[in-house]
Amino acid sequence: MTIWAGSDQDTIATWTVAGEPTDPTTVTLKFQTGPGASTVWTFGGAGSIVRVSPGVYSARIPVSAGDGIVEWIGTGAAAAVNVEFFQVGALPL
């Protein structure tokens, strides 16, 4: 599936402790697509992070052409980091 520049990309992260869904004390999402500075969102603060269910968080991020990177960071009760990479294509027309 191609991700097109100018669209939005859904991203989701899940935290568990001993196999049980667990909310981190803080949830931070860092992302960057194409050239330019990265963006930082925090659950309950800046950005549009949604708590789907215990331990599961999602966000819809805007993308521009170029390589993209998404980094979910949980601290405290469920400390863990997840990093995803993806490519975004320029619109063909």
Sine and cosine of phi, psi and omega as CSV:
sin_phi,cos_phi,sin_psi,cos_psi,sin_omega,cos_omega
0.00,0.00,0.74,-0.67,0.02,-1.00
-1.00,-0.01,0.69,-0.72,0.12,-0.99
-0.99,-0.15,0.84,-0.54,-0.06,-1.00
-0.99,-0.11,0.61,-0.79,0.07,-1.00
-0.85,0.53,0.61,-0.79,0.01,-1.00
1.00,0.03,-0.10,0.99,0.04,-1.00
-0.99,-0.13,-0.11,-0.99,0.07,-1.00
-0.91,-0.41,0.48,-0.87,0.01,-1.00
-0.86,-0.51,0.78,-0.62,0.08,-1.00
-0.99,0.12,0.64,-0.77,0.06,-1.00
-0.68,-0.74,0.55,-0.83,-0.05,-1.00
-0.63,-0.77,0.54,-0.84,0.04,-1.00
-0.70,-0.72,0.59,-0.81,0.00,-1.00
-0.79,-0.61,0.74,-0.68,0.07,-1.00
-0.90,-0.43,0.68,-0.73,0.08,-1.00
-0.70,-0.72,0.44,-0.90,0.13,-0.99
-0.76,-0.65,0.85,-0.52,-0.05,-1.00
0.80,0.59,0.62,0.78,0.05,-1.00
0.99,0.15,-0.04,1.00,-0.01,-1.00
-0.98,-0.22,0.74,-0.67,0.07,-1.00
-0.83,0.55,0.77,-0.63,-0.08,-1.00
-0.66,-0.75,0.75,-0.66,0.07,-1.00
-0.97,0.25,0.76,-0.65,0.17,-0.99
-0.91,0.41,0.33,-0.95,0.08,-1.00
-0.91,0.41,-0.68,0.73,0.12,-0.99
-0.74,-0.67,0.53,-0.85,0.05,-1.00
-0.83,-0.56,0.82,-0.57,0.01,-1.00
-0.82,-0.58,0.65,-0.76,0.07,-1.00
-0.85,-0.53,0.84,-0.54,0.10,-0.99
-0.92,-0.40,0.69,-0.72,0.05,-1.00
-0.50,-0.86,0.41,-0.91,0.04,-1.00
-0.48,-0.88,0.72,-0.69,0.14,-0.99
-0.77,-0.64,0.69,-0.73,-0.03,-1.00
0.91,0.41,-0.17,-0.99,0.01,-1.00
-0.95,0.30,0.45,-0.89,0.04,-1.00
0.83,-0.56,-0.01,-1.00,-0.07,-1.00
-0.97,0.23,0.41,-0.91,0.08,-1.00
-0.99,0.15,0.33,-0.94,0.01,-1.00
-0.91,-0.41,0.62,-0.79,0.01,-1.00
-0.83,-0.55,0.81,-0.59,0.09,-1.00
-0.88,-0.48,0.49,-0.87,0.09,-1.00
-0.78,-0.63,0.62,-0.78,0.04,-1.00
-0.90,0.43,0.77,-0.64,-0.04,-1.00
1.00,0.10,0.02,1.00,-0.01,-1.00
-0.73,-0.69,-0.76,-0.64,-0.02,-1.00
-0.92,0.39,0.61,-0.79,0.10,-1.00
0.99,-0.13,-0.15,-0.99,-0.11,-0.99
-0.80,-0.60,0.82,0.57,0.06,-1.00
-1.00,0.08,0.71,-0.70,-0.02,-1.00
-0.88,-0.47,0.72,-0.70,0.12,-0.99
-1.00,0.08,0.92,-0.39,-0.05,-1.00
-0.98,0.18,-0.70,0.71,0.01,-1.00
-0.27,-0.96,0.07,-1.00,0.01,-1.00
-0.79,0.61,0.82,-0.57,0.05,-1.00
0.98,0.20,-0.01,1.00,-0.06,-1.00
-0.86,-0.51,0.83,-0.56,-0.03,-1.00
-0.76,-0.65,0.56,-0.83,0.02,-1.00
-0.68,-0.74,0.28,-0.96,0.05,-1.00
-0.41,-0.91,0.44,-0.90,0.10,-0.99
-0.91,-0.42,0.90,-0.44,-0.08,-1.00
-0.94,-0.34,0.57,-0.82,0.07,-1.00
-0.97,0.24,0.56,-0.83,-0.01,-1.00
-0.80,-0.61,0.47,-0.88,0.12,-0.99
-0.80,-0.60,0.21,-0.98,-0.09,-1.00
-0.88,0.48,0.62,-0.78,0.03,-1.00
0.84,-0.54,-0.07,-1.00,0.03,-1.00
-0.95,0.32,0.55,-0.84,0.03,-1.00
-0.83,-0.56,0.46,-0.89,0.07,-1.00
-0.64,-0.77,0.67,-0.74,0.03,-1.00
-0.80,-0.60,0.74,-0.67,0.01,-1.00
-0.77,-0.64,0.91,-0.42,0.10,-0.99
-1.00,-0.09,0.73,-0.68,-0.02,-1.00
-0.78,-0.62,0.84,-0.54,0.10,-1.00
-0.92,-0.39,0.62,-0.78,0.02,-1.00
-0.83,-0.55,0.20,-0.98,0.11,-0.99
0.96,0.27,-0.85,-0.52,-0.14,-0.99
-0.85,0.53,-0.49,0.87,-0.01,-1.00
-0.66,-0.75,0.90,0.43,-0.07,-1.00
-0.95,0.31,0.85,-0.52,0.05,-1.00
-0.19,-0.98,0.36,-0.93,0.03,-1.00
-0.79,-0.61,0.68,-0.73,0.09,-1.00
-0.79,-0.61,0.74,-0.68,-0.02,-1.00
-0.85,-0.53,0.72,-0.70,0.05,-1.00
-0.80,-0.59,0.60,-0.80,0.07,-1.00
-0.88,-0.48,0.56,-0.83,0.07,-1.00
-0.44,-0.90,0.33,-0.94,0.04,-1.00
-0.93,-0.36,0.60,-0.80,0.00,-1.00
-0.87,-0.48,0.78,-0.63,0.01,-1.00
-1.00,-0.05,0.53,-0.84,0.11,-0.99
-0.94,0.34,0.54,-0.84,0.03,-1.00
-0.85,0.52,0.69,-0.72,-0.10,-0.99
-0.95,0.32,-0.31,0.95,-0.02,-1.00
-0.88,-0.47,0.00,0.00,0.00,0.00
